Structures are given as C-alpha cells and as structure tokens.
C-alpha cells in the first residue's frame, strides 16, 4: 500500500497537517470513546455501517514549525451511509499520548523552544466519501508502526515509512483508491499537566491552531532563582568581619597603655635586662642605660685592682 503524506487542507478536501487532539463529535464517537481503548470493533454493524479500531505508534506532529512531538494513538473509525446512494460519512476519533521532542524550537503555534514533557491527545475529524464500492475492513491492519524519523526531511510521506495513509486519505483504506473524499470539521487538542497545564488546540474553527486562543505547548520553564542565598552574604558573613576585628584592637591598646607604664615606674632596674624591645626603656631619672652599665663596670674594675694590691702587700710582709 502506497505511503502518502499526512494531511488536512483548509478550504479543500485535503490539508497538510499532522494529528492533534479534540472533543468528541457526534453520538457515534461518544460510544466509541466509551469502549476500552484496545478493543477492536472491526466489521459491519446493522444499517450498513462499519466500525473499526486501529493502533498507531511512533507517529509525529509537525505543528506549524516542524516536528515537535511523538504520538501513540488509538484510532476509532465509524463509517455510516449518507443521504444519497454511494455517499458515506466517516468519523475518525483519536485518543492517545504524546511526548515533546525536547531541545527543538518548534512549539506548535509560536515556534518557541520546547522542553521535554508528556501529555494526552484526543481528536476528531469528519469526512464525506463518495464511492460506488461499499466500505470494508479486510485490507486494514489492526496496528501500524509509522516509524517516523524526527530528523528527516520534514515530509511525513518520506519520514514515516510505516504510515499507510494520511489522516485525510484514511477512508481510502476502507473504500479503495478511487474514493472521492471531502474533508470537514476537525479538532485535535494536546494537553499536558506540567507547568500548571498547557494546551494546544488545532481545529478548523481556530485558524488551524494559529489563533491566539489556540494555546501552545513549550514544556516546563526554569524556576526563578531563589532569594535565600542573597540574604546569607548580606547577613552573617558581613557581621563576622565587622565584629571579630574590633575585640583584638581593644586588647592591645589596654595592655600597651597600662602594663608598660606601671612596670617602668616600679622596677626601672629590671627593664634593661628583661626587655630588649621598645624605645630604649629609660629609668625614672632619665639616665641612659649605657652610662649605668659603664659606671658599674668601672666600679667592678676598681674593686678588683684594690683587691690585687692588698693581697700583694700581705704576701710581701
């Protein structure tokens, strides 16, 4: 089966787009959504209608700025006869999950940087088919791995080799290649609970997801810097330098003014022998230490000479 590009065209039956999410369209879609996600309801139902369920994995969405999310979907298909012979109404209901492609600047509406985040996707698309051949599920698989390459050319027809048909061409899987398809209303909505909740809705009623109220998904933004580090440098560190140095400065001033003055006045004779520093350490009289030491040596020398002379006289006598 030939692989074609995923498309939804505005103003014409086809439009280049990828899957998005949306509300249920019609009572038949509500019944399909109520069934278990993995249930396969393939086959004809009374009145000539057809119901089918297909599982799609490794799909991608290109938004309006390039591939921004990977998709895994359960697609419920309901085909009912139209008002005229050979006319049919096809309703597609998609329900699944998505994961953004972090690091790209491809948020679906605004083209902002996308961070890694996961979410849910649901969507509905109604199409009208004219075909002389009634629908059948015999050529439709239960599961398709699109195997899309997010680093490819940007053309899903080339980048997704496992895609059997684009969304707008999906009815051809049931009616054959000669079916005439006209696209109708569609709405797909992506939603993530992260970042307080972000939603992007791609619909035929909001400019294909480009209107300002369509929303956008960028993933979580970085948290603002905490204010606690700023209080610490301005508080406790600043107190330590201003407090610590003041107490050492008081101690030297007291010991220098009190202890040295009393010591010099009370015991002047100890200063020359015990204190080698200072500014000379003068006694109370102001006499130089050198003069005192010289006089003492002279007295000692004189005493020694007298003692020697006395001993000699005693020896001679």
LINJO-V799098 format. One record per backbone hydrogen bond with DSSP energy under -1.0 kcal/mol. NH is the residue of the N-H (numbers start at 0). CO is the residue of the C=O. E is the energy in kcal/mol with one decimal. If there is no record, write none. Layout:
# LINJO-V799098
nh & co & e
NH & CO & E
NH & CO & E
This chain:
# LINJO-V799098
nh & co & e
7 & 14 & -9.9
29 & 25 & -1.4
30 & 26 & -1.8
31 & 27 & -1.8
32 & 28 & -2.3
33 & 29 & -1.5
38 & 35 & -1.5
44 & 48 & -2.9
47 & 44 & -1.1
49 & 78 & -2.5
50 & 42 & -2.4
51 & 76 & -2.3
53 & 74 & -2.8
54 & 141 & -2.5
55 & 72 & -3.2
56 & 143 & -2.3
58 & 70 & -2.4
60 & 68 & -2.2
63 & 107 & -1.2
65 & 61 & -2.2
67 & 60 & -2.4
68 & 60 & -1.1
69 & 98 & -2.7
70 & 58 & -2.9
71 & 96 & -2.1
72 & 55 & -2.9
73 & 94 & -2.3
74 & 53 & -3.6
75 & 92 & -3.0
76 & 51 & -3.4
77 & 90 & -2.3
78 & 49 & -3.2
79 & 88 & -2.5
81 & 86 & -4.0
86 & 83 & -1.9
87 & 128 & -2.6
88 & 79 & -3.1
89 & 126 & -3.0
90 & 77 & -2.7
91 & 124 & -2.9
92 & 75 & -2.4
93 & 122 & -2.9
94 & 73 & -1.6
95 & 120 & -2.9
96 & 71 & -2.2
97 & 118 & -2.1
98 & 69 & -1.8
99 & 116 & -2.8
100 & 67 & -2.7
101 & 99 & -1.1
102 & 113 & -3.0
103 & 100 & -1.3
106 & 111 & -2.3
110 & 106 & -1.9
113 & 103 & -3.6
114 & 217 & -3.0
118 & 97 & -2.2
119 & 190 & -2.5
120 & 95 & -2.3
121 & 188 & -1.6
122 & 93 & -2.5
123 & 186 & -2.4
124 & 91 & -2.0
125 & 184 & -2.3
126 & 89 & -3.0
127 & 181 & -2.6
128 & 87 & -3.0
129 & 179 & -2.4
130 & 85 & -2.8
135 & 173 & -1.4
139 & 136 & -1.7
143 & 54 & -2.9
145 & 56 & -2.4
147 & 57 & -2.0
148 & 158 & -2.0
151 & 148 & -1.6
157 & 154 & -1.4
158 & 154 & -3.0
159 & 155 & -1.9
161 & 145 & -2.3
162 & 159 & -1.8
167 & 6 & -1.2
169 & 166 & -1.0
171 & 168 & -1.8
172 & 169 & -1.9
173 & 170 & -1.6
174 & 170 & -2.1
175 & 171 & -2.1
178 & 175 & -1.3
179 & 129 & -2.3
181 & 127 & -2.6
183 & 125 & -1.5
186 & 123 & -2.4
187 & 201 & -2.5
188 & 121 & -2.7
189 & 199 & -3.1
190 & 119 & -2.3
191 & 197 & -2.5
196 & 193 & -2.0
197 & 191 & -2.3
199 & 189 & -2.1
200 & 213 & -2.4
201 & 187 & -3.3
203 & 185 & -2.4
207 & 202 & -1.7
210 & 205 & -2.1
213 & 210 & -2.0
231 & 227 & -1.2
232 & 228 & -1.4
233 & 229 & -1.2
234 & 230 & -1.1
236 & 231 & -1.3
238 & 234 & -1.3
239 & 235 & -1.6
240 & 236 & -1.1
241 & 237 & -1.2
242 & 238 & -2.1
243 & 239 & -2.4
248 & 244 & -1.4
249 & 245 & -1.0
250 & 246 & -1.4
251 & 247 & -1.5
253 & 249 & -1.6
254 & 250 & -2.2
255 & 251 & -2.0
256 & 252 & -1.3
257 & 253 & -2.3
261 & 257 & -1.9
262 & 258 & -2.1
263 & 259 & -2.1
264 & 260 & -1.6
265 & 261 & -1.9
266 & 262 & -2.0
273 & 269 & -2.3
274 & 270 & -2.0
291 & 287 & -1.6
292 & 288 & -2.3
293 & 289 & -2.4
294 & 290 & -2.5
295 & 291 & -2.2
296 & 292 & -2.0
297 & 293 & -2.3
298 & 294 & -2.4
299 & 295 & -2.2
300 & 296 & -2.6
301 & 297 & -2.6
302 & 298 & -2.4
303 & 299 & -2.1
304 & 300 & -2.0
305 & 301 & -2.2
306 & 302 & -2.0
307 & 303 & -1.8
308 & 304 & -2.1
309 & 305 & -2.2
310 & 306 & -1.8
311 & 307 & -1.9
312 & 308 & -2.1
313 & 309 & -1.9
314 & 310 & -1.8
315 & 311 & -2.3
316 & 312 & -2.0
